[in-house]
Each structure stands twice: as C-alpha cells, then as structure tokens.
Amino acid sequence: MRRRRTVIYIIQIILIASLLFLFYFVTISDKNLFKQGFGKKIRNESSSSFSRQAHLLDNYCKFAWTEPMDNTLKKRLKFPKRAGCEKYNIDLFKRYPATGEFSMKSKAHRNKLECVAQVLKGGLRPAAHTYQLGKTQTFSPKLNKRFWINANNFILTCFSGQLVIYRKQFMGFKMDENLKLVVDGPFEIPEPKIPKFDSKQFSISILGLDSTSRAQFGRHMRKTTDLLQRMGSVVFEAYNKVGDNSAVNLIPILADELSETENMSLLDETGDVNLNKILPTKTPLNPDTIQWIWKHLPPEYITMFNDDVMHTSRGLFHYPPDNFLDGFGESPARFYYRPYYNHLYSQLSNCWRKCLDGELLAEVFIDSWFRFERIFSKIPHFGFTFISSLTHDDPNNLEMLDHTLFHRLGYLNVINFDPLVNQNVPLQRTGCLENTILIILGDHGNRVHPLNRYTFAGKIEERAPYLSILVPPRFRKLFPEKYRNLRENSQRFVSNFHVHSTLKYITSLSKNLESSRRSKSLFELQPMNSTCQDNRVISNHCLCMVDASQDISKVPNPESLEEVLRTYLADFNECFNVESLQCGNVTETLMPNNYVQVWARTKISDSEVVRKKERASAVRPKFNKVIYPYLTCNLQSKNGDSVEVFTQFRLIQLSQNITIPYPPRLSVNSSSQCSHFSFPTDYCNCVDLLLAI
C-alpha cells in the first residue's frame, strides 16, 4: 500500500512539473509572438503617412460616448439565454443552413408521405401587404435523400392520407427557369460565368439589425464582437444617426440624393439641418424610381433584398405612408422575400413572436443572409438583409443572436483560426468572404424600451447606432492606404451619409462612377472639425456635447478627477511613473444637448424643453445630472518620454461618481519611437517592446 502511494505521489509530481513547463513554454511563445506582431505594427504605423494614431478626443465634436455596461442602465439590463422554442409541427425535414437543401428524417412516415411545394408570389404594389400562391408540384420525399426547391419564396405542405401533418413557409433561391420546382439531389453551388473576380471588384453584404446601438452590440454580442475584432473588422466609435426612424436613416445609406430633394436647401428656416432634404414628408416617394446603390452595379452582380417587415402593413420603403407609396411596384432585387414575410406574419396575425415551430425566428432570417453569402461567394453580389422583429421592442433580445451569428461568421471567414477555441489551428475554410466587404449596422438605437426612454445612457444609445466594416485581406493588399484611412476614421465623427459614399466608392472600383457629393468615403481621411451640420445630423439627434457651465450645481473638483486618473493609470504602472502625474484645472465641462436629455425624438420648443426637464426632475431626482469634465495632465513614462494625458471624465453630480468612459488621449514628445500611439494600451505595448530589446 505504501509503495502504491509513493508511485502515485511521484506521478503527481511529474504531472505538475510537466504542466508548469508547458505553461512556461506557452507563455514565452505567446510573448515572442506578441513582440513579433506588435513590432510589425510599430513598423507599419511608423512607415505610414500619419503623424499620430487617431483618437476620439481629437475631434472638435466632443461625442457623448457611453460604455456598454454604463451604470445608469443596470436596472434595465437583461441577458436572456437562447430561446427554448416549442415545436408543434412534426420534425419531418432537416434543412441544411449553408445550401437550403432538405432531407426527410422521420422514419415514421417513409414510403407513405405525399408533399406539395407551392410558390409564394406577390408583395408588390398595389397589394404589397399580400401574397398569392403560384406554381405547385407534388412529390414524395425519400428518407435521407436530399432535395431542394427552385423558388425564392415557397410553402411545403405534407399529408399522411387526408391529414395535413406539416406546413411551413421558406426562403430559397430560384436558380433556373428551366428546372422543375422540386429538384432531387444536392444543391450545386454556381460557378462564376466570368472566370475570376476583376482585381478591383468586390461584393457587398449589408446585415442590418433594427434598433441596435454600438454599446448594445458590445454588451450583448460578445462572442461575435470578439470574432469580428480578430477578423479585422473596424467599429466606428462616433457614428451618429441623422434622423428618427428606419427610413430616414437607411435612405441616406442606400440611395443617391432623391430627385425630389435636389433643389431643397440643406438648412431649414431655423438654421438646423432640413429634415425634408433627407426624406420629404409631404411627397410620398415611389421606391421604384429611387436610385438605390445596387442599381449602379454591373449586370453580372446577383442582388438580394431581405427585409423582415414585422407587420404586413409595414416594411422598409413601404412605411410610413406619408413618406412612401405602398411598396415596390416591381421586385427591387433578383431575390426578394416580401412574399415569405407576408405569409409568415399573416400566419402570426401580425403579432410578432420570438419563436415559431421550434425555431428562433431571427435565426431563420440570419440563415437566409448566411445562405446567400455561402452560395454566391464566388460570384459578384450585393445583399441587403434587415432584421427588425427581435430587437425593435426590446434591446436585450439581441443577446439571443450572438451564438448563431458567431458560428455563421466563423464558417464564412477566411482568417486561419478556429473561432471555437481561439487558436491558430489550420482548418478547411470556405473562403466565402475573400471577395466580400461585410457591413453590419443598426439603423438607430432602440427608441421605445424603458432602457432608452428613461436612462441617461439609453438616450445616447438611441442616437449612436452600431456600424462595423470588414474588408477582406485582398482589399487590404490592393489598397493599404485606404484600409489605414478606414481604421483612422473609426475615431472620427461620421454619419449615415459617409456610409453611402463608402458604398459608392466600392461600386466605382470596377466601374467609372461619380463619387457622392454629400460626404467623403470612409476610405478617405475624415476631417477632425466636422459638426452636426457638416454631417447632416438634425440637432435633436446630435451627440456633439454642449457647454454645461449653466446647468451644473458645482464646478468639478480637479483633485477628485486626478485621483480617478491615477487609479486608471495604475493598470499601466510598468509603463508610466504614475507618481510624476501633474494636472491643471478642468479645461471644460460638457453635457449632451437639451433635446438628448429630455428624449426629444422630434424638434420641440425651448419652453417645452424646460417643462420636460422640470417634470422629469420632479419624478426622477437623478435626471439630467451627468456631465463630462475634461482634464489635461502630464507625466513621465518608464523609458523617459514626456507624456500629455487628455482625459474625458463622466461625473454623476448627485452621487459624485466619477468614471473614465473612454481611454485618455496621449500626446508623446516627438523624439520618442512610440510617439505615434495615442491610446495607453498601444503606447505601453510599444514601450514594453522597446524596454525588452
């Protein structure tokens, strides 16, 4: 017995020693890899034409930036798990997400099942809210034998004798007029008619999420955010919506200037941005005559328009009725899915649900985007998908999409790592995004949930939608300066019009098109002095902050701010001599404008602003007590650099709670090898590398 214990003890020692050695080896390897990678970044940054890394605090517009987990949101936040959806249909078919093929998996009904495929049509003016049944074909599915449906919108109905045991609507692809409706065998991925992409030709994929802000995406889509970051996606930190609802925010992105507004003044009679210049309210527009961005594309491009309408009377560019005629008179794209949604929401009596027949509906809608990108990855294409129902009423519901979008992006991505384990593991890659520029965006933040109506951060989030742009490695190699500009512009104050100019630039690469006259592309360096008027943002949505000196109860104490900064810099104590920190007085104190503070979705009078503030203060004493003081300090780094630290603080006056919402901006003496870095993390990584050499 004693000998056995001794053997076990020796084995344990060997295992522990092996683990320690392995940990040491991995740590040293990771550190060496980091030094190599960051050293390359230093060389790239140094060799670029930029004197200094762009920073949010460079801008003339001091943007009201909020953290994903802002402490004013705490009581309103929820993190729902993936919905457990009840199934009421027999689980008859398996559908393959990447291709849309079906196979029967129910052994109970083999050899005695008869099914009917029916095409769904309609969804066009003058009856855009309806659908009609078209071509039909009867077939008998075989167990585990694949088939697919040659239609964009269709229903499958199956019978056991006279009893209907299965009925469901789907989105698909009508690939060939000459093929029958039900095609036996696997779906064949189409090969390009043109042998290879033009060297400057790129596909465009836009995935829109209704009522989704930058901060909301960050807190609820954590796995997806991490994956996008590792793929090289650029997130825009100061992206400001221009108007209130979906239509007024998506028209400037997807369409050229409207012919109805070309002769209108940019400013209204009050000197503010003219809303009618963006989207006229007294002239219902015909969506068929609008110059959509995809109308500029060469004929070989495949197009998709996929709008989750949420209600048969609504839908993008059908609603509101004051702005648009009742929908498209002709299909806006080759693949147009309004008939599917009309059938779906008619089935639901226009009452939205998270689930339908065992599935989270938003995942079904995401899969139509995913399938389009998978199937047409080798062919030039433009896809627009907009998912409304999950997040329109409750911003917390976005959490339920994280798992699916993470895995779908992981399948499509071309970067050589395993997204499940976050390691550089060689995998068989689909390469579906190697020719595609992927844009994920929100039209605006949530506008109706209590989180956004009654919290300080929520009112800001409503005006700061999510925007990320992922360009493939091929684009980065062809246009390295354009990619650097894109990254720099992530810190600049921009709006919807810049996204349109970016789309125009992409479409012009292989076709000589006139650039947008309304703004510069995000592939061009944006100015630091842009205002809301410059970016065509209406004042009640503008997040450029204003002077708070007339509204504050007392001037912020610079010593209290300095103490918070010292605590913040303590995380970088191997880089900075924090004891050398010296600060002056508060340089300015700002706050969001009155329209933002009182949640004004439309322009209101000054007297109405005062009335709303007084009423809110009476109901909620903490209302309108958040300010942003700014402080300039100086300190020394461990390698002898003189560093100026410009910091934006966030102060709740009632509690005197002080935080630093955004990393301070560093200005380093020009003789330093690390002088071009503005963010503490990047600068300190540079210093660490230099000290280690």
Secondary structure, 3 states (H helix, E strand, C coil): CHHHHHHHHHHHHHHHHHHHHHHHHHHHHHHHHHHHHHHHHHHHHHHCCCCCCCCHHHCCCCECCCCCCCCCCHHHCCCCCCCCCCCCCCCCEEECCCCCCEEECCHHHCCCCEEEEEEEEECCCCCCCCEEEEEEEEECCCECCEEEECCCEEEEEEEECCEEEEEEEEECCCCCCCCCCEEECCCCCCCCCCCCCCCCCCEEEEEEECCCEHHHHHHHCHHHHHHHHHHCCEECCEEECCCCCHHHHHHHHHECCCCCCCCCCCECCCCCECHHHHCCCCCCECCCCCCEHHHHCCCCCEEEEEECCCCCCCCECCECCCCECCCCCCCCCCEECHHHHHHHHHHCCCCCCCEECCEEHHHHHHHHHHHHHHHCCCCCEEEEEEECCCCCCCHHHHHHHHHHHHHHHHHHCCCCCECCCCECCCCCCCCCCCCEEEEEEECCCCCCCHHHHHCHHHHHHHHCECEEEECCHHHHHHCHHHHHHHHHHCCCEEEHHHHHHHHHHHHHCCCCCCCCCCCCCCCCCCCCCCCCCCCCCCHHHCCECEECCCCCCCCCCHHHHHHHHHHHHHHHCCCEEEEEEEEEEEEEEEECCHHHHCCCCCCCCHHHHHHHHHHHHHHCCCCCCEEEEEEEEEEEECCCCEEEEEEECEEECCCCEEECCCCCEEEECCCCCCCCCCCHHHHHHHHHHHHHC
